[in-house]
Amino acid sequence: MKEILRKLESKDCFTVLCDAKGKEMTSQEFSNFLKDVIQSKDVCFIIGGPAGVEKSLLKNKVNLELSLSRMTFNH
């Protein structure tokens, strides 16, 4: 987690946390979102492990919590 925080502090980016409880988008909505955001900033994705990430450590660092799917995939 410390490495993630260090990298986020060194970049000026729109930060997306991939989390099962995040906002769900269709493929088209996600495409439009990326198109709009990357015109002004880099996009940084944080993908946690099977136990997720410590959200309290990322407070004020994450711009969007995004669920890529409600399905569970092997890690």
ABEGO torsion letter per residue (X at the ends): XAAAAAAAAABBBBBBBBBAABBBBBAAAAAAAAAAAAAABBBBBBBBBAAEBBAAAABGABABBBBABABBBBX
